[in-house]
Amino acid sequence: MSIHRWWPLAAASIGASALTLAAQIAVAAPAPPFSELLRQTQTTAPRLAEAQAAIGEAQGNAAQARARPNPSVAVEVENWGGSKQYQGFTTTETTARFEQPFELGGKRSARIAAGDAGVAAAQARAGLGGGDFAFDLAAAYAVAEAAELRLQLAQDSVALAQEDARIAGALVKAGKEADLRAVQAASAVEASRAGVDAARAERADAFARLSALAGATEPYTSIPVSLLVHADRIETPAAPDPMKSPAYRAALAERDAAAARATVEKTRATLDLTAGIGVRRFAAEDVTALVGGISMPLPLFDRNRGNIAAAHAALSGAEARLAAARFDAQADVSAAISRADAALSRISSAQASERSAAEAYRLVRIGYQAGKLGQLDVLNARRMLLDARAQTINARLERLSAEAALARLNGVAPFGDI
């Protein structure tokens, strides 16, 4: 049932809905203005907290990538506890040795570069997620406000239907209409009341979704500062550069991180060596001597070929996603600009249609009271008015959605100037 409206029709209908709305707001938990809510959610929204945690994880990995291999210390005691001359500890040889692994083939520098690329990728993903969150929050905010207005308009429609029913009753009493007209008018009143129940349920759902998205400790139940009026501005935001969109930059950072990981796997095929130096004491002669050595693994079984192949496959996938992101960004920019222009035209048309429908309804009611027009004319005129006002709300929502999409592609917060 499309009983959605934007502006109050007449003083009588406004009075009834205004009293109801005032009673609701008196006990409501108002949502902050959108710009303030967006600022608050930077620390309260679970989605954003998850992205920040991912950045922290990447930063920890990057810090760990700078660590060098730990040295080792060993002590060996030989030639003791045996038989004959090796009984006891008189002929022991004790060796204290210090060993240090050395990474070759640029392993550490490649690992550091991969860690830094991982941080950059996490930050790019957080930027993309933040833009998506701001877009979703703007949509939820606008939908909640629209639902609140639709409830008010549904209540207005009841008042208008009741007024039309009163006029019909007066005409029936005067013998100018059949009794059937009074029954039809009463039926229209009941239908309008059912529309109020549906609008109230829609409003409750919209505010619950907004509160959940914002991570509000107490659910919001009203929006005192309108966001929908922002849709009436005639200017269109600047056209984004597709290559600077958060989605493309995130895909680019992911590609760079995949390339860095592939380099790390390649360097791991280079063998490391371990150098050691120590002191050995000969108990029998009561003398000491230095010992030293170098060790290196033999690459007989593991040359890291599987990991290298997997890393190069991951890099190919990242490059394919980057190419797709480039095409998607170009298409998204073109579509968003077209949507914004079309939505602005739609708002102008909807507002003009609403003004015409309001005037038509006023004239039809005057003619109906004068007995020159029938009840069917009143019902049709009222339905056209309600539909026109519903279209105005829908046009504003579409305009805000298109502008928020442009802001997301520009990598900025939507409606940052309000």
Protein Blocks (a to p, Z undefined) as FASTA:
>chain_A
ZZdcfbdfblmlmmmmmmmmmmmmmmpccdddfklmmmmmmmmmmklmmmmmmmmmmmmm
mmmmmpccddddddddehihiahjlgcjllgccdddddddddehhlmmmmmmmmmmmmmm
mmmmmmmmmmmmmmmmmmmmmmmmmmmmmmmmmmmmmmmmmmmmmmmmmmmmnopacfkl
mmmmmmmmmmmmmmmmmmmmmmmmmmmmmmmmnopabdcfbdfbcfklmmmpmbdcdddd
fklgfklmmmmmmmmmmmmmmmmmmmmmpccddddddddddfklopacddddddddddfk
bgolmmmmmmmmmmmmmmmmmmmmmmmmmmmmmmmmmmmmmmmmmmmmmmmmmmmmmmmm
mmmmmmmmnopacfklmmmmmmmmmmmmmmmmmmmmmmmmmmmmmmmmnopaehklZZ
